[in-house]
Amino acid sequence: MIETIVAAALVAGGVVAATRTPASTPRIGPVPHAGLELGPDLPCPWCHSETDESDVRCRSCGQRFG
């Protein structure tokens, strides 16, 4: 009786393990960004002109960032 229950549990566990998809599937290539556009970063807080991540100062008004 116990052998039947153990065998049934092992078979059920095997079926569940075989039908599950792995949680950490490796991705190849860039990860898509949902709704994000590539381009300028946040605008300058003083004059609201476009800025770039590498900018130390605003290109338009010259204010220093950070």
All heavy atoms as TSV, in Angstrom:
chain	resi	resn	atom	element	x	y	z
A	1	MET	N	N	0.830	-1.192	0.000
A	1	MET	CA	C	0.000	0.000	0.000
A	1	MET	C	C	0.874	1.254	0.000
A	1	MET	O	O	0.637	2.153	-0.792
A	1	MET	CB	C	-0.913	-0.042	1.227
A	1	MET	CG	C	-1.661	1.217	1.462
A	1	MET	SD	S	-3.242	1.129	0.670
A	1	MET	CE	C	-3.960	2.583	1.338
A	2	ILE	N	N	1.864	1.296	0.895
A	2	ILE	CA	C	2.727	2.469	0.974
A	2	ILE	C	C	3.552	2.595	-0.305
A	2	ILE	O	O	3.792	3.701	-0.789
A	2	ILE	CB	C	3.617	2.395	2.228
A	2	ILE	CG1	C	2.751	2.557	3.471
A	2	ILE	CG2	C	4.693	3.462	2.180
A	2	ILE	CD1	C	3.511	2.491	4.753
A	3	GLU	N	N	3.964	1.443	-0.873
A	3	GLU	CA	C	4.737	1.480	-2.104
A	3	GLU	C	C	3.933	2.110	-3.246
A	3	GLU	O	O	4.469	2.843	-4.073
A	3	GLU	CB	C	5.181	0.070	-2.523
A	3	GLU	CG	C	6.163	-0.576	-1.571
A	3	GLU	CD	C	5.464	-1.328	-0.444
A	3	GLU	OE1	O	4.239	-1.511	-0.479
A	3	GLU	OE2	O	6.170	-1.726	0.487
A	4	THR	N	N	2.650	1.847	-3.296
A	4	THR	CA	C	1.784	2.409	-4.326
A	4	THR	C	C	1.668	3.917	-4.165
A	4	THR	O	O	1.726	4.664	-5.145
A	4	THR	CB	C	0.384	1.770	-4.257
A	4	THR	OG1	O	0.511	0.346	-4.297
A	4	THR	CG2	C	-0.487	2.241	-5.392
A	5	ILE	N	N	1.530	4.394	-2.929
A	5	ILE	CA	C	1.426	5.829	-2.661
A	5	ILE	C	C	2.742	6.528	-3.013
A	5	ILE	O	O	2.748	7.586	-3.653
A	5	ILE	CB	C	1.040	6.081	-1.184
A	5	ILE	CG1	C	-0.369	5.563	-0.913
A	5	ILE	CG2	C	1.135	7.563	-0.851
A	5	ILE	CD1	C	-0.760	5.585	0.547
A	6	VAL	N	N	3.865	5.928	-2.653
A	6	VAL	CA	C	5.170	6.504	-2.967
A	6	VAL	C	C	5.381	6.534	-4.476
A	6	VAL	O	O	5.847	7.537	-5.036
A	6	VAL	CB	C	6.299	5.727	-2.253
A	6	VAL	CG1	C	7.654	6.165	-2.765
A	6	VAL	CG2	C	6.202	5.897	-0.752
A	7	ALA	N	N	5.027	5.452	-5.159
A	7	ALA	CA	C	5.187	5.398	-6.608
A	7	ALA	C	C	4.305	6.442	-7.294
A	7	ALA	O	O	4.739	7.115	-8.238
A	7	ALA	CB	C	4.855	4.002	-7.127
A	8	ALA	N	N	3.063	6.601	-6.820
A	8	ALA	CA	C	2.156	7.594	-7.396
A	8	ALA	C	C	2.684	9.011	-7.169
A	8	ALA	O	O	2.601	9.871	-8.057
A	8	ALA	CB	C	0.763	7.447	-6.801
A	9	ALA	N	N	3.254	9.261	-5.984
A	9	ALA	CA	C	3.812	10.583	-5.698
A	9	ALA	C	C	5.019	10.868	-6.588
A	9	ALA	O	O	5.190	11.986	-7.084
A	9	ALA	CB	C	4.192	10.677	-4.222
A	10	LEU	N	N	5.862	9.866	-6.803
A	10	LEU	CA	C	7.024	10.054	-7.670
A	10	LEU	C	C	6.600	10.305	-9.119
A	10	LEU	O	O	7.183	11.159	-9.801
A	10	LEU	CB	C	7.947	8.849	-7.585
A	10	LEU	CG	C	8.715	8.697	-6.266
A	10	LEU	CD1	C	9.503	7.406	-6.263
A	10	LEU	CD2	C	9.638	9.883	-6.052
A	11	VAL	N	N	5.611	9.594	-9.593
A	11	VAL	CA	C	5.125	9.794	-10.957
A	11	VAL	C	C	4.502	11.176	-11.093
A	11	VAL	O	O	4.766	11.905	-12.061
A	11	VAL	CB	C	4.122	8.690	-11.352
A	11	VAL	CG1	C	3.416	9.033	-12.658
A	11	VAL	CG2	C	4.833	7.352	-11.469
A	12	ALA	N	N	3.705	11.589	-10.120
A	12	ALA	CA	C	3.089	12.913	-10.173
A	12	ALA	C	C	4.150	14.002	-10.116
A	12	ALA	O	O	4.082	15.000	-10.847
A	12	ALA	CB	C	2.095	13.080	-9.025
A	13	GLY	N	N	5.144	13.825	-9.272
A	13	GLY	CA	C	6.237	14.797	-9.199
A	13	GLY	C	C	7.023	14.868	-10.495
A	13	GLY	O	O	7.433	15.949	-10.927
A	14	GLY	N	N	7.246	13.743	-11.121
A	14	GLY	CA	C	7.942	13.727	-12.408
A	14	GLY	C	C	7.154	14.425	-13.499
A	14	GLY	O	O	7.717	15.140	-14.320
A	15	VAL	N	N	5.841	14.218	-13.504
A	15	VAL	CA	C	5.001	14.880	-14.504
A	15	VAL	C	C	5.010	16.390	-14.292
A	15	VAL	O	O	5.142	17.161	-15.245
A	15	VAL	CB	C	3.563	14.321	-14.459
A	15	VAL	CG1	C	2.613	15.162	-15.287
A	15	VAL	CG2	C	3.549	12.881	-14.930
A	16	VAL	N	N	4.900	16.828	-13.049
A	16	VAL	CA	C	4.923	18.264	-12.752
A	16	VAL	C	C	6.274	18.862	-13.128
A	16	VAL	O	O	6.355	19.930	-13.731
A	16	VAL	CB	C	4.596	18.523	-11.259
A	16	VAL	CG1	C	4.864	19.964	-10.878
A	16	VAL	CG2	C	3.150	18.166	-10.973
A	17	ALA	N	N	7.357	18.177	-12.800
A	17	ALA	CA	C	8.695	18.684	-13.119
A	17	ALA	C	C	8.921	18.734	-14.629
A	17	ALA	O	O	9.588	19.640	-15.131
A	17	ALA	CB	C	9.753	17.810	-12.456
A	18	ALA	N	N	8.372	17.802	-15.364
A	18	ALA	CA	C	8.573	17.770	-16.811
A	18	ALA	C	C	7.766	18.845	-17.528
A	18	ALA	O	O	8.173	19.325	-18.591
A	18	ALA	CB	C	8.194	16.398	-17.357
A	19	THR	N	N	6.635	19.242	-16.976
A	19	THR	CA	C	5.786	20.224	-17.653
A	19	THR	C	C	6.078	21.658	-17.245
A	19	THR	O	O	5.612	22.576	-17.896
A	19	THR	CB	C	4.301	19.932	-17.380
A	19	THR	OG1	O	4.066	19.953	-15.976
A	19	THR	CG2	C	3.897	18.595	-17.956
A	20	ARG	N	N	6.864	21.866	-16.179
A	20	ARG	CA	C	7.199	23.232	-15.757
A	20	ARG	C	C	8.254	23.817	-16.671
A	20	ARG	O	O	9.146	23.133	-17.123
A	20	ARG	CB	C	7.754	23.244	-14.331
A	20	ARG	CG	C	6.690	23.085	-13.286
A	20	ARG	CD	C	7.248	23.211	-11.918
A	20	ARG	NE	N	7.949	24.497	-11.758
A	20	ARG	CZ	C	8.509	24.885	-10.647
A	20	ARG	NH1	N	8.495	24.107	-9.609
A	20	ARG	NH2	N	9.101	26.040	-10.563
A	21	THR	N	N	8.145	25.132	-16.901
A	21	THR	CA	C	9.188	25.823	-17.646
A	21	THR	C	C	10.186	26.367	-16.642
A	21	THR	O	O	9.801	26.823	-15.565
A	21	THR	CB	C	8.617	26.979	-18.482
A	21	THR	OG1	O	7.933	27.872	-17.615
A	21	THR	CG2	C	7.671	26.472	-19.548
A	22	PRO	N	N	11.464	26.357	-16.959
A	22	PRO	CA	C	12.451	26.852	-16.005
A	22	PRO	C	C	12.262	28.341	-15.737
A	22	PRO	O	O	11.965	29.114	-16.643
A	22	PRO	CB	C	13.794	26.578	-16.667
A	22	PRO	CG	C	13.509	26.211	-18.068
A	22	PRO	CD	C	12.071	25.847	-18.164
A	23	ALA	N	N	12.428	28.735	-14.476
A	23	ALA	CA	C	12.223	30.125	-14.082
A	23	ALA	C	C	13.333	31.025	-14.606
A	23	ALA	O	O	13.108	32.187	-14.899
A	23	ALA	CB	C	12.138	30.232	-12.562
A	24	SER	N	N	14.523	30.504	-14.726
A	24	SER	CA	C	15.643	31.338	-15.171
A	24	SER	C	C	16.100	30.908	-16.560
A	24	SER	O	O	17.147	30.316	-16.729
A	24	SER	CB	C	16.789	31.248	-14.180
A	24	SER	OG	O	17.234	29.911	-14.093
A	25	THR	N	N	15.275	31.196	-17.552
A	25	THR	CA	C	15.634	30.894	-18.927
A	25	THR	C	C	16.625	31.948	-19.409
A	25	THR	O	O	16.341	33.134	-19.310
A	25	THR	CB	C	14.384	30.926	-19.828
A	25	THR	OG1	O	13.422	30.041	-19.296
A	25	THR	CG2	C	14.723	30.548	-21.244
A	26	PRO	N	N	17.802	31.541	-19.894
A	26	PRO	CA	C	18.772	32.541	-20.345
A	26	PRO	C	C	18.259	33.283	-21.578
A	26	PRO	O	O	17.659	32.696	-22.467
A	26	PRO	CB	C	20.012	31.718	-20.670
A	26	PRO	CG	C	19.527	30.337	-20.885
A	26	PRO	CD	C	18.284	30.189	-20.060
A	27	ARG	N	N	18.466	34.589	-21.577
A	27	ARG	CA	C	18.044	35.412	-22.707
A	27	ARG	C	C	19.246	35.706	-23.587
A	27	ARG	O	O	20.323	35.976	-23.098
A	27	ARG	CB	C	17.444	36.722	-22.222
A	27	ARG	CG	C	16.170	36.528	-21.451
A	27	ARG	CD	C	15.612	37.863	-21.067
A	27	ARG	NE	N	14.448	37.696	-20.236
A	27	ARG	CZ	C	13.368	38.432	-20.345
A	27	ARG	NH1	N	13.322	39.404	-21.189
A	27	ARG	NH2	N	12.343	38.209	-19.555
A	28	ILE	N	N	19.001	35.674	-24.856
A	28	ILE	CA	C	20.054	35.990	-25.806
A	28	ILE	C	C	19.685	37.304	-26.475
A	28	ILE	O	O	18.581	37.468	-26.976
A	28	ILE	CB	C	20.203	34.873	-26.852
A	28	ILE	CG1	C	20.580	33.569	-26.148
A	28	ILE	CG2	C	21.215	35.255	-27.905
A	28	ILE	CD1	C	20.623	32.375	-27.049
A	29	GLY	N	N	20.602	38.249	-26.461
A	29	GLY	CA	C	20.363	39.545	-27.089
A	29	GLY	C	C	19.880	40.562	-26.073
A	29	GLY	O	O	19.763	40.295	-24.876
A	30	PRO	N	N	19.581	41.756	-26.548
A	30	PRO	CA	C	19.158	42.824	-25.633
A	30	PRO	C	C	17.783	42.548	-25.046
A	30	PRO	O	O	16.932	41.927	-25.679
A	30	PRO	CB	C	19.143	44.065	-26.506
A	30	PRO	CG	C	18.974	43.550	-27.896
A	30	PRO	CD	C	19.636	42.206	-27.926
A	31	VAL	N	N	17.578	43.010	-23.846
A	31	VAL	CA	C	16.286	42.872	-23.182
A	31	VAL	C	C	15.408	44.030	-23.630
A	31	VAL	O	O	15.808	45.190	-23.524
A	31	VAL	CB	C	16.457	42.897	-21.646
A	31	VAL	CG1	C	15.109	42.815	-20.960
A	31	VAL	CG2	C	17.350	41.758	-21.207
A	32	PRO	N	N	14.224	43.769	-24.166
A	32	PRO	CA	C	13.375	44.860	-24.623
A	32	PRO	C	C	12.884	45.709	-23.458
A	32	PRO	O	O	12.592	45.205	-22.377
A	32	PRO	CB	C	12.206	44.149	-25.309
A	32	PRO	CG	C	12.198	42.778	-24.742
A	32	PRO	CD	C	13.619	42.463	-24.363
A	33	HIS	N	N	12.812	46.995	-23.683
A	33	HIS	CA	C	12.310	47.925	-22.664
A	33	HIS	C	C	10.869	48.261	-23.005
A	33	HIS	O	O	10.584	48.773	-24.086
A	33	HIS	CB	C	13.147	49.200	-22.643
A	33	HIS	CG	C	14.578	48.957	-22.288
A	33	HIS	ND1	N	14.971	48.687	-21.002
A	33	HIS	CD2	C	15.691	48.925	-23.039
A	33	HIS	CE1	C	16.275	48.511	-20.989
A	33	HIS	NE2	N	16.741	48.645	-22.207
A	34	ALA	N	N	9.989	47.996	-22.082
A	34	ALA	CA	C	8.573	48.222	-22.325
A	34	ALA	C	C	8.241	49.707	-22.234
A	34	ALA	O	O	8.240	50.293	-21.163
A	34	ALA	CB	C	7.739	47.438	-21.320
A	35	GLY	N	N	7.990	50.334	-23.360
A	35	GLY	CA	C	7.547	51.713	-23.375
A	35	GLY	C	C	8.641	52.749	-23.193
A	35	GLY	O	O	8.344	53.931	-23.104
A	36	LEU	N	N	9.889	52.357	-23.095
A	36	LEU	CA	C	10.964	53.327	-22.914
A	36	LEU	C	C	11.560	53.677	-24.264
A	36	LEU	O	O	11.866	52.816	-25.058
A	36	LEU	CB	C	12.057	52.762	-22.002
A	36	LEU	CG	C	11.656	52.451	-20.572
A	36	LEU	CD1	C	12.845	51.858	-19.825
A	36	LEU	CD2	C	11.195	53.708	-19.874
A	37	GLU	N	N	11.726	54.947	-24.479
A	37	GLU	CA	C	12.343	55.400	-25.710
A	37	GLU	C	C	13.796	55.727	-25.441
A	37	GLU	O	O	14.134	56.308	-24.416
A	37	GLU	CB	C	11.631	56.643	-26.231
A	37	GLU	CG	C	10.172	56.409	-26.601
A	37	GLU	CD	C	9.496	57.688	-27.041
A	37	GLU	OE1	O	10.188	58.708	-27.205
A	37	GLU	OE2	O	8.288	57.666	-27.218
A	38	LEU	N	N	14.656	55.360	-26.365
A	38	LEU	CA	C	16.051	55.726	-26.230
A	38	LEU	C	C	16.207	57.153	-26.738
A	38	LEU	O	O	15.649	57.530	-27.737
A	38	LEU	CB	C	16.933	54.769	-27.032
A	38	LEU	CG	C	16.883	53.320	-26.587
A	38	LEU	CD1	C	17.743	52.471	-27.503
A	38	LEU	CD2	C	17.375	53.187	-25.164
A	39	GLY	N	N	16.956	57.944	-26.024
A	39	GLY	CA	C	17.139	59.328	-26.425
A	39	GLY	C	C	17.660	60.137	-25.255
A	39	GLY	O	O	18.361	59.610	-24.391
A	40	PRO	N	N	17.311	61.391	-25.195
A	40	PRO	CA	C	17.826	62.241	-24.128
A	40	PRO	C	C	17.326	61.792	-22.761
A	40	PRO	O	O	16.267	61.183	-22.635
A	40	PRO	CB	C	17.301	63.626	-24.477
A	40	PRO	CG	C	16.167	63.397	-25.398
A	40	PRO	CD	C	16.427	62.105	-26.100
A	41	ASP	N	N	18.123	62.100	-21.734
A	41	ASP	CA	C	17.735	61.795	-20.363
A	41	ASP	C	C	16.727	62.838	-19.885
A	41	ASP	O	O	16.106	63.528	-20.676
A	41	ASP	CB	C	18.966	61.802	-19.460
A	41	ASP	CG	C	19.874	60.613	-19.713
A	41	ASP	OD1	O	19.377	59.589	-20.198
A	41	ASP	OD2	O	21.061	60.724	-19.430
A	42	LEU	N	N	16.629	62.976	-18.586
A	42	LEU	CA	C	15.723	63.972	-18.017
A	42	LEU	C	C	16.128	65.366	-18.476
A	42	LEU	O	O	17.308	65.647	-18.674
A	42	LEU	CB	C	15.771	63.901	-16.494
A	42	LEU	CG	C	15.199	62.638	-15.877
A	42	LEU	CD1	C	15.454	62.633	-14.376
A	42	LEU	CD2	C	13.727	62.521	-16.147
A	43	PRO	N	N	15.176	66.266	-18.623
A	43	PRO	CA	C	15.524	67.626	-19.027
A	43	PRO	C	C	16.250	68.364	-17.903
A	43	PRO	O	O	16.178	67.985	-16.738
A	43	PRO	CB	C	14.171	68.273	-19.331
A	43	PRO	CG	C	13.191	67.486	-18.550
A	43	PRO	CD	C	13.730	66.090	-18.479
A	44	CYS	N	N	16.935	69.428	-18.269
A	44	CYS	CA	C	17.627	70.271	-17.299
A	44	CYS	C	C	16.592	70.837	-16.318
A	44	CYS	O	O	15.549	71.340	-16.735
A	44	CYS	CB	C	18.338	71.407	-18.028
A	44	CYS	SG	S	19.056	72.642	-16.931
A	45	PRO	N	N	16.854	70.763	-15.014
A	45	PRO	CA	C	15.874	71.280	-14.053
A	45	PRO	C	C	15.732	72.805	-14.085
A	45	PRO	O	O	14.754	73.338	-13.578
A	45	PRO	CB	C	16.393	70.810	-12.697
A	45	PRO	CG	C	17.794	70.391	-12.912
A	45	PRO	CD	C	17.979	70.117	-14.362
A	46	TRP	N	N	16.687	73.504	-14.691
A	46	TRP	CA	C	16.637	74.966	-14.715
A	46	TRP	C	C	15.999	75.495	-15.990
A	46	TRP	O	O	15.135	76.343	-15.950
A	46	TRP	CB	C	18.049	75.553	-14.544
A	46	TRP	CG	C	18.604	75.240	-13.197
A	46	TRP	CD1	C	18.369	75.901	-12.030
A	46	TRP	CD2	C	19.474	74.168	-12.868
A	46	TRP	NE1	N	19.040	75.304	-10.999
A	46	TRP	CE2	C	19.736	74.235	-11.485
A	46	TRP	CE3	C	20.080	73.156	-13.617
A	46	TRP	CZ2	C	20.557	73.331	-10.833
A	46	TRP	CZ3	C	20.896	72.256	-12.970
A	46	TRP	CH2	C	21.128	72.354	-11.591
A	47	CYS	N	N	16.442	74.993	-17.150
A	47	CYS	CA	C	15.924	75.545	-18.406
A	47	CYS	C	C	15.099	74.545	-19.206
A	47	CYS	O	O	14.545	74.887	-20.240
A	47	CYS	CB	C	17.078	76.075	-19.252
A	47	CYS	SG	S	18.147	74.781	-19.932
A	48	HIS	N	N	15.035	73.295	-18.758
A	48	HIS	CA	C	14.221	72.228	-19.366
A	48	HIS	C	C	14.684	71.817	-20.759
A	48	HIS	O	O	13.912	71.243	-21.518
A	48	HIS	CB	C	12.737	72.609	-19.397
A	48	HIS	CG	C	12.195	72.952	-18.045
A	48	HIS	ND1	N	11.983	72.028	-17.067
A	48	HIS	CD2	C	11.878	74.157	-17.506
A	48	HIS	CE1	C	11.535	72.627	-15.985
A	48	HIS	NE2	N	11.466	73.917	-16.212
A	49	SER	N	N	15.948	72.066	-21.110
A	49	SER	CA	C	16.454	71.601	-22.402
A	49	SER	C	C	16.910	70.153	-22.271
A	49	SER	O	O	17.112	69.636	-21.168
A	49	SER	CB	C	17.592	72.493	-22.888
A	49	SER	OG	O	18.711	72.345	-22.042
A	50	GLU	N	N	17.101	69.481	-23.400
A	50	GLU	CA	C	17.502	68.073	-23.404
A	50	GLU	C	C	18.909	67.921	-22.841
A	50	GLU	O	O	19.773	68.766	-23.051
A	50	GLU	CB	C	17.464	67.523	-24.824
A	50	GLU	CG	C	16.079	67.411	-25.400
A	50	GLU	CD	C	16.101	66.808	-26.791
A	50	GLU	OE1	O	17.194	66.591	-27.350
A	50	GLU	OE2	O	15.020	66.555	-27.314
A	51	THR	N	N	19.119	66.822	-22.113
A	51	THR	CA	C	20.443	66.524	-21.573
A	51	THR	C	C	20.817	65.097	-21.949
A	51	THR	O	O	19.978	64.320	-22.404
A	51	THR	CB	C	20.475	66.657	-20.037
A	51	THR	OG1	O	19.578	65.712	-19.484
A	51	THR	CG2	C	20.113	68.061	-19.587
A	52	ASP	N	N	22.066	64.767	-21.744
A	52	ASP	CA	C	22.569	63.428	-22.003
A	52	ASP	C	C	23.168	62.909	-20.704
A	52	ASP	O	O	23.578	63.694	-19.842
A	52	ASP	CB	C	23.630	63.466	-23.105
A	52	ASP	CG	C	23.966	62.083	-23.617
A	52	ASP	OD1	O	23.185	61.149	-23.378
A	52	ASP	OD2	O	25.021	61.941	-24.258
A	53	GLU	N	N	23.234	61.602	-20.538
A	53	GLU	CA	C	23.747	61.022	-19.296
A	53	GLU	C	C	25.194	61.437	-19.026
A	53	GLU	O	O	25.610	61.567	-17.882
A	53	GLU	CB	C	23.656	59.501	-19.368
A	53	GLU	CG	C	24.037	58.809	-18.085
A	53	GLU	CD	C	23.815	57.308	-18.158
A	53	GLU	OE1	O	23.082	56.853	-19.034
A	53	GLU	OE2	O	24.405	56.617	-17.326
A	54	SER	N	N	25.962	61.657	-20.067
A	54	SER	CA	C	27.368	62.005	-19.880
A	54	SER	C	C	27.594	63.500	-19.638
A	54	SER	O	O	28.724	63.908	-19.377
A	54	SER	CB	C	28.173	61.556	-21.107
A	54	SER	OG	O	27.701	62.228	-22.258
A	55	ASP	N	N	26.547	64.309	-19.712
A	55	ASP	CA	C	26.696	65.754	-19.504
A	55	ASP	C	C	27.008	66.067	-18.047
A	55	ASP	O	O	26.377	65.533	-17.131
A	55	ASP	CB	C	25.424	66.503	-19.897
A	55	ASP	CG	C	25.185	66.506	-21.388
A	55	ASP	OD1	O	26.159	66.273	-22.134
A	55	ASP	OD2	O	24.038	66.740	-21.794
A	56	VAL	N	N	27.977	66.948	-17.834
A	56	VAL	CA	C	28.301	67.439	-16.501
A	56	VAL	C	C	27.601	68.766	-16.271
A	56	VAL	O	O	27.200	69.097	-15.158
A	56	VAL	CB	C	29.833	67.593	-16.340
A	56	VAL	CG1	C	30.178	68.168	-14.988
A	56	VAL	CG2	C	30.514	66.263	-16.543
A	57	ARG	N	N	27.446	69.522	-17.339
A	57	ARG	CA	C	26.736	70.803	-17.316
A	57	ARG	C	C	25.660	70.790	-18.400
A	57	ARG	O	O	25.764	70.067	-19.384
A	57	ARG	CB	C	27.694	71.955	-17.595
A	57	ARG	CG	C	28.712	72.159	-16.520
A	57	ARG	CD	C	29.585	73.380	-16.865
A	57	ARG	NE	N	30.540	73.649	-15.837
A	57	ARG	CZ	C	30.300	74.391	-14.756
A	57	ARG	NH1	N	29.128	74.934	-14.598
A	57	ARG	NH2	N	31.226	74.576	-13.852
A	58	CYS	N	N	24.651	71.628	-18.219
A	58	CYS	CA	C	23.611	71.774	-19.225
A	58	CYS	C	C	24.217	72.420	-20.467
A	58	CYS	O	O	24.963	73.387	-20.380
A	58	CYS	CB	C	22.471	72.625	-18.682
A	58	CYS	SG	S	21.173	72.937	-19.898
A	59	ARG	N	N	23.876	71.899	-21.628
A	59	ARG	CA	C	24.395	72.442	-22.884
A	59	ARG	C	C	23.813	73.823	-23.182
A	59	ARG	O	O	24.432	74.631	-23.860
A	59	ARG	CB	C	24.042	71.516	-24.045
A	59	ARG	CG	C	24.664	70.154	-23.945
A	59	ARG	CD	C	24.186	69.273	-25.071
A	59	ARG	NE	N	24.523	67.878	-24.818
A	59	ARG	CZ	C	24.027	66.864	-25.475
A	59	ARG	NH1	N	23.160	67.087	-26.461
A	59	ARG	NH2	N	24.369	65.646	-25.190
A	60	SER	N	N	22.628	74.089	-22.666
A	60	SER	CA	C	21.957	75.324	-22.976
A	60	SER	C	C	22.262	76.435	-21.987
A	60	SER	O	O	22.713	77.516	-22.368
A	60	SER	CB	C	20.444	75.079	-23.033
A	60	SER	OG	O	19.752	76.260	-23.329
A	61	CYS	N	N	22.060	76.180	-20.679
A	61	CYS	CA	C	22.226	77.251	-19.698
A	61	CYS	C	C	23.531	77.162	-18.924
A	61	CYS	O	O	23.902	78.117	-18.218
A	61	CYS	CB	C	21.054	77.260	-18.713
A	61	CYS	SG	S	20.978	75.836	-17.616
A	62	GLY	N	N	24.251	76.051	-18.995
A	62	GLY	CA	C	25.550	75.926	-18.355
A	62	GLY	C	C	25.518	75.549	-16.884
A	62	GLY	O	O	26.580	75.463	-16.245
A	63	GLN	N	N	24.357	75.310	-16.317
A	63	GLN	CA	C	24.267	74.927	-14.906
A	63	GLN	C	C	24.905	73.555	-14.707
A	63	GLN	O	O	24.747	72.652	-15.524
A	63	GLN	CB	C	22.803	74.889	-14.440
A	63	GLN	CG	C	22.146	76.234	-14.328
A	63	GLN	CD	C	22.626	76.990	-13.105
A	63	GLN	OE1	O	23.137	76.414	-12.145
A	63	GLN	NE2	N	22.458	78.287	-13.143
A	64	ARG	N	N	25.611	73.396	-13.586
A	64	ARG	CA	C	26.289	72.132	-13.281
A	64	ARG	C	C	25.304	71.151	-12.651
A	64	ARG	O	O	24.507	71.534	-11.806
A	64	ARG	CB	C	27.455	72.399	-12.328
A	64	ARG	CG	C	28.292	71.199	-12.047
A	64	ARG	CD	C	29.606	71.599	-11.358
A	64	ARG	NE	N	30.361	70.465	-10.941
A	64	ARG	CZ	C	31.149	69.733	-11.739
A	64	ARG	NH1	N	31.252	70.051	-13.010
A	64	ARG	NH2	N	31.810	68.698	-11.274
A	65	PHE	N	N	25.374	69.886	-13.088
A	65	PHE	CA	C	24.515	68.831	-12.541
A	65	PHE	C	C	25.205	68.172	-11.349
A	65	PHE	O	O	26.402	68.056	-11.299
A	65	PHE	CB	C	24.216	67.770	-13.596
A	65	PHE	CG	C	23.492	68.296	-14.799
A	65	PHE	CD1	C	23.930	67.958	-16.067
A	65	PHE	CD2	C	22.404	69.119	-14.661
A	65	PHE	CE1	C	23.275	68.431	-17.181
A	65	PHE	CE2	C	21.740	69.601	-15.770
A	65	PHE	CZ	C	22.174	69.257	-17.045
A	66	GLY	N	N	24.400	67.729	-10.402
A	66	GLY	CA	C	24.922	66.962	-9.281
A	66	GLY	C	C	25.283	67.841	-8.165
A	66	GLY	O	O	25.909	67.686	-7.224
